């Protein structure tokens, strides 16, 4: 295992993610919940650049499971933290699986 048991990336700089939600607020919320749970030595929350999935955001990716979440809203964050990040069970209703590897931007996205 790497330096952390769980590593979470939040897209904060793509064309789509910042305008569809307060993703900086997502990062602050997630970090705060990890601190409250006393898990900051096991879980790392990072800001990330664009995932090249514009039009599907805001997006969060959780490793080592390689689970991608799309269309995440502020109201989804508690469930992602409790169920997946702390509990190990991905939130299936938010899972993003385009069926295509690599860049997958919607045609109308920037």
DRENDRENMI-833602 format. One line per 4 residues: their letters; for each residue z, y, x of C-alpha. Coordinates in nm, 4 decimals. Example, Ala and Ser with C-alpha at 12.3 -4.5 7.8 and 13.67 -1.06 7.14 Angstrom:
2
AS> 0.7800,-0.4500,1.2300; 0.7140,-0.1060,1.3670
END
This chain:
110
XXXX> 0.0000,0.0000,0.0000; -0.0640,0.3534,0.1130; 0.1751,0.6417,0.1561; 0.2375,0.6637,-0.2222
XXXX> 0.2612,0.3993,-0.4947; 0.0614,0.6230,-0.7262; -0.1749,0.9087,-0.6414; -0.2960,1.1382,-0.9198
XXXX> -0.5879,1.3802,-0.8881; -0.6497,1.6605,-1.1366; -0.9926,1.8262,-1.1339; -0.9250,2.1995,-1.1009
XXXX> -1.2507,2.3469,-0.9717; -1.5462,2.1998,-1.1586; -1.7708,2.3978,-1.3907; -1.6234,2.2385,-1.7026
XXXX> -1.2600,2.1528,-1.6387; -1.1074,2.4971,-1.5867; -1.2600,2.6516,-1.8982; -1.1620,2.3627,-2.1291
XXXX> -0.7907,2.3753,-2.0519; -0.5182,2.5116,-1.8299; -0.5634,2.2521,-1.5586; -0.3421,2.4449,-1.3165
XXXX> -0.0773,2.4068,-1.5857; -0.1537,2.0343,-1.5982; -0.0728,2.0054,-1.2267; 0.2535,2.1985,-1.2654
XXXX> 0.3576,1.9899,-1.5654; 0.2792,1.6575,-1.3950; 0.4618,1.7574,-1.0766; 0.7617,1.8708,-1.2800
XXXX> 0.7801,1.5418,-1.4688; 0.7638,1.3427,-1.1453; 1.0487,1.5497,-1.0002; 1.2533,1.5026,-1.3218
XXXX> 1.1996,1.1269,-1.2905; 1.3093,1.1380,-0.9244; 0.9807,0.9748,-0.8174; 0.8354,1.2414,-0.5845
XXXX> 0.8577,0.9993,-0.2899; 0.6460,0.7412,-0.4748; 0.4039,0.9565,-0.6763; 0.1749,1.2309,-0.5466
XXXX> 0.0035,1.4819,-0.7765; -0.2921,1.6656,-0.6186; -0.5415,1.9289,-0.7248; -0.8950,1.8067,-0.6684
XXXX> -1.2399,1.9551,-0.6533; -1.5128,1.8689,-0.8987; -1.5530,1.4978,-0.9767; -1.9240,1.5540,-1.0687
XXXX> -1.8542,1.4480,-1.4265; -1.9039,1.7936,-1.5797; -1.8877,1.8024,-1.9563; -1.6324,1.5202,-1.9760
XXXX> -1.3272,1.7167,-1.8634; -1.0606,1.8105,-1.8150; -1.0264,1.5006,-1.5971; -0.7472,1.3144,-1.4216
XXXX> -0.7862,1.0131,-1.1910; -0.5000,0.7765,-1.1061; -0.5013,0.5488,-0.8012; -0.4611,0.2766,-0.6881
XXXX> -0.5762,0.1521,-1.0317; -0.8870,0.3764,-1.0263; -0.8255,0.4840,-1.3866; -1.0206,0.7920,-1.4935
XXXX> -0.9148,1.0018,-1.7921; -1.1558,1.2384,-1.9653; -1.1119,1.5094,-2.2253; -0.7427,1.5376,-2.1385
XXXX> -0.5432,1.7951,-2.3323; -0.1975,1.9365,-2.2619; -0.0637,1.7231,-2.5481; -0.1813,1.4035,-2.3682
XXXX> 0.0083,1.4652,-2.0454; 0.3469,1.3276,-2.1532; 0.1857,0.9991,-2.2592; -0.0083,0.9729,-1.9318
XXXX> 0.3116,1.0336,-1.7331; 0.5356,0.7993,-1.9295; 0.2920,0.5181,-2.0010; 0.0766,0.5129,-1.6886
XXXX> 0.2174,0.7093,-1.3958; 0.5769,0.5973,-1.4459; 0.5241,0.2872,-1.6598; 0.2106,0.1336,-1.5073
XXXX> 0.0189,0.0996,-1.8363; -0.2991,0.3095,-1.8632; -0.3575,0.5142,-2.1783; -0.6655,0.3366,-2.3113
XXXX> -0.7578,0.5985,-2.5743; -0.8139,0.8554,-2.2957; -0.9848,0.6289,-2.0455; -1.3183,0.7594,-1.9177
XXXX> -1.5716,0.4871,-1.8414; -1.9291,0.6176,-1.8462; -2.0799,0.2852,-1.7401; -2.2659,0.4573,-1.4553
XXXX> -2.1395,0.4985,-1.1009; -2.1596,0.8333,-0.9244; -2.2329,1.1734,-1.0751; -2.2490,1.1737,-1.4530
XXXX> -2.2852,1.5303,-1.5729; -2.3742,1.5984,-1.9344; -2.7144,1.7623,-1.9596; -2.5728,2.0758,-2.1247
XX> -2.2925,2.1091,-1.8641; -2.3334,2.3454,-1.5684
END
